[in-house]
C-alpha cells in the first residue's frame, strides 16, 4: 500500500492474516491479494459497507447492480460485488470469507435457477459472525409452489425469524426491499 492509503483497522489485519496463514500461498500471491483488497479502502472509510451476493447471469446481474447502486446512494456507505475485487483467486471460499470479515453487512439476492450463492448461504447461516450481519432479498414466485430447495428454505426461515429476510417480486418491490436494509 502507498503512504496515501488510510490505516487498516487492526481487526481487519488480524482476520486477513489468520485466513492467509491457513492457506499455503506464495509471497507473490499474498502481494496480489493485498493489492486487490487495497481497492476496497472504502470499506473501512465508510460507516456502512455492503458485500452483495447473488447470481451473475445477465438478468439477475442487472438486479445485483441495482442493489449495489441503491446501497451506494446512501450517505457514508459503500457496496460492492465479489467480482469488483480484482485478482486471480483460486479459492473462492477464502475470498468470500475475507470479504465477509471486512464488511458491516452482507446482502444476498436470492433468485431461483440458481440463487447464485448457495454455498455462501450455508456459510452465512452457519457462522454466527456472518449470520448477524446478513440480510437476504428473496425473490418470490407466486406461480411456483416450491421454487427453492429445502436447504435454501431452511436458511430463509432463519433470516425471517431474525427480521432480515425481505421478499420481492418486481423491480419496484426490490427497490422497496433494499430500502429496508439498515
C-alpha positions as CSV (number, residue, x, y, z in Angstrom):
1,X,0.0,0.0,0.0
2,X,1.1,3.6,-0.6
3,X,1.6,6.2,2.0
4,X,-1.7,7.8,1.0
5,X,-3.7,4.7,2.0
6,X,-5.8,5.1,5.2
7,X,-4.7,2.9,8.0
8,X,-6.2,-0.6,8.1
9,X,-8.0,-1.4,11.3
10,X,-6.1,-3.9,13.5
11,X,-9.1,-6.3,13.5
12,X,-9.1,-6.4,9.7
13,X,-5.4,-7.1,9.5
14,X,-5.7,-9.8,12.2
15,X,-8.6,-11.5,10.4
16,X,-6.9,-11.4,7.0
17,X,-3.6,-12.6,8.4
18,X,-5.3,-15.6,10.1
19,X,-7.1,-16.5,6.9
20,X,-3.9,-16.2,4.8
21,X,-1.9,-18.3,7.2
22,X,-4.4,-21.2,6.8
23,X,-3.7,-21.3,3.1
24,X,-0.4,-22.2,1.5
25,X,0.3,-19.1,-0.6
26,X,3.4,-17.7,-2.2
27,X,4.7,-14.3,-1.4
28,X,3.6,-13.1,-4.9
29,X,0.1,-14.5,-4.3
30,X,-0.1,-12.7,-0.9
31,X,1.0,-9.4,-2.5
32,X,-1.6,-9.8,-5.2
33,X,-4.2,-10.4,-2.6
34,X,-3.3,-7.3,-0.6
35,X,-3.3,-5.2,-3.8
36,X,-6.8,-6.5,-4.5
37,X,-8.0,-5.7,-1.0
38,X,-6.4,-2.2,-1.2
39,X,-9.0,-1.4,-3.9
40,X,-11.6,-1.8,-1.1
41,X,-10.4,1.0,1.1
42,X,-13.9,2.5,1.2
43,X,-14.9,-0.5,3.4
44,X,-13.1,1.0,6.3
45,X,-13.5,4.6,5.3
46,X,-17.3,4.5,5.5
47,X,-19.8,3.9,8.3
48,X,-21.6,1.0,6.5
49,X,-20.2,-1.4,3.9
50,X,-22.3,-3.9,1.9
51,X,-20.9,-7.1,0.3
52,X,-23.7,-8.1,-2.2
53,X,-24.0,-11.7,-3.3
54,X,-26.2,-13.3,-6.0
55,X,-26.4,-14.8,-9.5
56,X,-24.1,-13.3,-12.1
57,X,-26.2,-14.4,-15.1
58,X,-27.2,-11.4,-17.3
59,X,-30.8,-10.9,-16.0
60,X,-30.0,-11.4,-12.3
61,X,-26.8,-9.4,-12.6
62,X,-28.8,-6.4,-13.6
63,X,-30.7,-6.7,-10.3
64,X,-27.5,-7.1,-8.3
65,X,-26.2,-3.9,-9.9
66,X,-29.5,-2.3,-8.9
67,X,-29.0,-3.3,-5.3
68,X,-25.4,-2.1,-5.3
69,X,-26.4,1.2,-6.9
70,X,-29.2,1.8,-4.4
71,X,-27.0,1.0,-1.4
72,X,-24.2,3.2,-2.7
73,X,-26.6,6.2,-2.9
74,X,-26.7,6.2,0.9
75,X,-24.6,8.7,2.9
76,X,-21.4,7.2,4.2
77,X,-22.0,3.7,2.6
78,X,-20.1,1.6,0.2
79,X,-21.5,-1.5,-1.6
80,X,-19.7,-3.9,-3.9
81,X,-19.9,-7.4,-5.6
82,X,-17.3,-10.1,-5.3
83,X,-16.4,-9.5,-8.9
84,X,-15.4,-6.0,-8.0
85,X,-12.3,-7.4,-6.2
86,X,-9.6,-8.0,-8.8
87,X,-7.1,-10.7,-8.8
88,X,-6.9,-14.4,-9.7
89,X,-8.3,-16.1,-6.6
90,X,-8.0,-19.9,-6.7
91,X,-10.1,-20.4,-3.6
92,X,-13.5,-18.6,-3.8
93,X,-14.4,-19.6,-0.3
94,X,-11.3,-17.9,1.1
95,X,-12.1,-14.8,-1.0
96,X,-15.7,-14.8,0.3
97,X,-14.6,-15.2,3.9
98,X,-12.0,-12.4,3.7
99,X,-14.6,-10.0,2.2
100,X,-17.4,-11.0,4.6
101,X,-15.0,-10.4,7.5
102,X,-14.3,-6.8,6.3
103,X,-17.8,-5.5,5.8
104,X,-20.5,-4.3,8.2
105,X,-23.3,-6.0,6.1
106,X,-23.7,-8.9,3.8
107,X,-26.6,-8.8,1.4
108,X,-27.8,-11.8,-0.5
109,X,-30.1,-11.5,-3.5
110,X,-31.8,-14.9,-3.9
111,X,-33.5,-16.0,-7.1
112,X,-34.2,-19.5,-8.2
113,X,-32.4,-21.1,-11.1
114,X,-29.9,-20.9,-9.3
115,X,-29.9,-18.4,-6.4
116,X,-26.3,-17.7,-7.2
117,X,-24.9,-18.0,-3.7
118,X,-26.0,-21.4,-2.4
119,X,-22.6,-22.4,-0.9
120,X,-22.3,-18.9,0.7
121,X,-25.8,-19.2,2.2
122,X,-24.6,-22.2,4.2
123,X,-21.6,-20.2,5.5
124,X,-23.8,-17.2,6.3
125,X,-26.3,-19.3,8.2
126,X,-23.7,-21.5,9.9
127,X,-21.3,-18.8,11.0
128,X,-22.6,-16.6,13.8
129,X,-20.4,-13.7,12.9
130,X,-21.7,-13.7,9.3
131,X,-25.3,-14.6,10.2
132,X,-25.6,-11.5,12.4
133,X,-24.6,-9.1,9.6
134,X,-26.5,-10.7,6.8
135,X,-29.8,-9.6,5.1
136,X,-31.4,-11.6,2.3
137,X,-33.6,-10.2,-0.5
138,X,-35.6,-13.2,-1.6
139,X,-37.5,-13.2,-4.9
140,X,-41.0,-14.6,-4.6
141,X,-42.6,-16.6,-7.4
142,X,-46.4,-16.6,-6.8
143,X,-47.0,-19.1,-9.6
144,X,-44.4,-21.6,-8.3
145,X,-45.4,-23.9,-5.4
146,X,-41.8,-24.6,-4.2
147,X,-39.2,-22.6,-6.2
148,X,-36.3,-23.1,-3.8
149,X,-34.8,-26.3,-2.4
150,X,-35.3,-27.4,1.2
151,X,-31.9,-26.3,2.2
152,X,-32.5,-22.8,1.0
153,X,-35.9,-22.7,2.6
154,X,-34.3,-23.5,5.9
155,X,-31.8,-20.7,5.5
156,X,-34.6,-18.3,4.6
157,X,-36.6,-19.3,7.7
158,X,-33.6,-18.5,9.9
159,X,-33.2,-15.0,8.4
160,X,-37.0,-14.4,8.5
161,X,-37.1,-15.3,12.2
162,X,-34.5,-12.6,12.8
163,X,-36.4,-10.0,10.7
164,X,-33.7,-9.9,8.0
165,X,-35.5,-11.6,5.1
166,X,-37.1,-9.2,2.6
167,X,-39.3,-10.6,-0.1
168,X,-39.9,-9.0,-3.6
169,X,-41.4,-9.9,-6.9
170,X,-40.9,-6.9,-9.2
171,X,-38.2,-4.4,-9.7
172,X,-40.2,-1.8,-7.8
173,X,-40.6,-4.2,-4.9
174,X,-36.8,-4.9,-5.0
175,X,-36.2,-1.1,-4.6
176,X,-38.5,-1.1,-1.6
177,X,-36.8,-4.2,-0.1
178,X,-33.4,-2.6,-0.4
179,X,-34.6,0.5,1.4
180,X,-35.5,-1.7,4.4
181,X,-31.9,-2.9,4.9
182,X,-30.1,-0.8,7.6
